[in-house]
Amino acid sequence: MKSERRFEPVTVNKKAERGIRAGHPWVYGAELVRGVPEGFE
């Protein structure tokens, strides 16, 4: 049985949003606007 992973919501800037919509697999830390995940450096 797979365990459920919980992710906190984050807000990204417009550049990151375009990348996500285009299928880019990640965002850079500088593109996070609000809600930096725990343990993120």
C-alpha positions, 0 to 999 in steps of 0.5 A: 500500500502506498503512503499518502504524501502531503504537500503544502500549497505554494504560490509561484510567479508568472514565469514559473506558472508559464513553465508549469503549464508548459510541462516543466517538472520543477520551479526554482526557489527564486520563483516562489512567491509565498509558502516556502516548503519546510526544509527548503533552502 
